[in-house]
Amino acid sequence: MPFKPHYLLVVLTVYWFAALHALPMGGFAPRLTCRCIRTSSAFISPARFHRLEILPPGAHCRHIEIIVTKKDNTIVCVNPKARWIKKVIAQLQSNKRSAGVPISTTTDSINTKLEQRQ
């Protein structure tokens, strides 16, 4: 049986699809969904915060997501419309202004401030 190039093409295509589906989605592909499925408006004391992440709307999610990691490593998605979280964020921003530190729109600035408070 003579070798036919289209057989090679079919075999390589099947191999490529199998390899593509074997890749771990969390490791190589970007997260294309919201991280917060449910949010809570219940107050969490800022003294219990380990990290505060504010994720702006984007291609992954059309909502603002506020994720609080507490010192006991539990993660809580906070409703961005909750009055208490707005006050906490405003307080952190005013602390940065009074310290003469430029305010960044990234979550790193808030994370750094929380780590300095500990």
VENQUINOR-V688923 format. One record per helix or strand of 3 or more residues. SS is the DSSP state (@ for helix, = for strand). FROM is the first residue (numbers start at 1). LEN is the number of residues. Records with the same first field share a line. If there is no record, write none. Layout:
BEGIN
SS=FROM-LEN ; FROM-LEN
END
This chain:
BEGIN
@=5-18 ; 25-4 ; 46-3 ; 83-16 ; 107-11
==49-7 ; 65-6 ; 75-4
END
